[in-house]
């Protein structure tokens, strides 16, 4: 489901932020996959929004443990308090995270990168632990 914007200004900021957010999210996913036991494969999807999902698998059976829609991750980066569409019956209005826009009305790359990294880390942190892994200290 496409986000519903509160204002025209939020729409314009989304146009500015979405592509950089996607680039940062993909880069952070790649980096996280390089250092984890998880394997990721991208799959094209048409619902709820056309785009791609990252399917995370682990272990010899390689069953999909989690499927993450890339636009949903970008929405979490770009919008304040974004709620995933699968948790809602109807769309709700979104607001741009204005902290991602600098004083010159351009992308604040450092903040965008920090937020993308935090969101991707939280995704991997929430994945089930492998029973063969030693307990965390």
Secondary structure as the mmCIF struct_conf table of DSSP 4:
data_model
#
loop_
_struct_conf.conf_type_id
_struct_conf.id
_struct_conf.beg_label_comp_id
_struct_conf.beg_label_asym_id
_struct_conf.beg_label_seq_id
_struct_conf.end_label_comp_id
_struct_conf.end_label_asym_id
_struct_conf.end_label_seq_id
STRN STRN1 UNK A 4 UNK A 5
BEND BEND1 UNK A 6 UNK A 7
HELX_RH_AL_P HELX_RH_AL_P1 UNK A 8 UNK A 34
TURN_TY1_P TURN_TY1_P1 UNK A 35 UNK A 35
BEND BEND2 UNK A 36 UNK A 37
STRN STRN2 UNK A 39 UNK A 45
BEND BEND3 UNK A 47 UNK A 50
STRN STRN3 UNK A 51 UNK A 57
BEND BEND4 UNK A 59 UNK A 59
TURN_TY1_P TURN_TY1_P2 UNK A 60 UNK A 61
STRN STRN4 UNK A 64 UNK A 69
HELX_RH_AL_P HELX_RH_AL_P2 UNK A 70 UNK A 78
STRN STRN5 UNK A 79 UNK A 79
TURN_TY1_P TURN_TY1_P3 UNK A 80 UNK A 81
HELX_RH_3T_P HELX_RH_3T_P1 UNK A 85 UNK A 87
BEND BEND5 UNK A 89 UNK A 90
STRN STRN6 UNK A 93 UNK A 94
STRN STRN7 UNK A 96 UNK A 96
HELX_RH_3T_P HELX_RH_3T_P2 UNK A 98 UNK A 100
STRN STRN8 UNK A 101 UNK A 101
TURN_TY1_P TURN_TY1_P4 UNK A 103 UNK A 104
BEND BEND6 UNK A 105 UNK A 106
STRN STRN9 UNK A 107 UNK A 107
HELX_RH_AL_P HELX_RH_AL_P3 UNK A 109 UNK A 125
TURN_TY1_P TURN_TY1_P5 UNK A 126 UNK A 126
BEND BEND7 UNK A 127 UNK A 127
HELX_LH_PP_P HELX_LH_PP_P1 UNK A 128 UNK A 130
TURN_TY1_P TURN_TY1_P6 UNK A 131 UNK A 132
BEND BEND8 UNK A 133 UNK A 133
HELX_LH_PP_P HELX_LH_PP_P2 UNK A 134 UNK A 136
#
